[in-house]
């Protein structure tokens, strides 16, 4: 997993913003924000929440605790039109150990494809 310093810098650069732009959003000056990106100062909770709101991402993602940008899924959350997260987990749990392992492998495969596609889109955007 990436460190939060790499994540917040990457997000800022992806949006073609400078440190002063982000510093204004979190009500700090550029020097303070620079220290957060360098990791010489810890990012305050209030700034973390403002960055999460600004980028539309979960705080866990910004902190490098997860690759899931949207935040955690609740058991009752609808994953598709037909199934909630809890129903999908329950269905997987009823499978044999071999089929559960196959289901997890397939999910990891799909996730890697998704991440590869996102990476390709970012590369294409940088080339433009």
KAWO-V478353 format. One record per run of one state. SS is the DSSP state (h for helix, s for strand, l for the rest). FROM is the first residue (numbers start at 1). TO is the last residue. If there is no record, write none. Layout:
SS:FROM:TO
SS:FROM:TO
//
This chain:
l:1:3
h:4:14
l:15:18
h:19:25
l:26:29
h:30:38
l:39:44
h:45:55
l:56:58
h:59:62
l:63:77
s:78:78
l:79:83
s:84:84
h:85:93
l:94:96
h:97:127
l:128:128
//
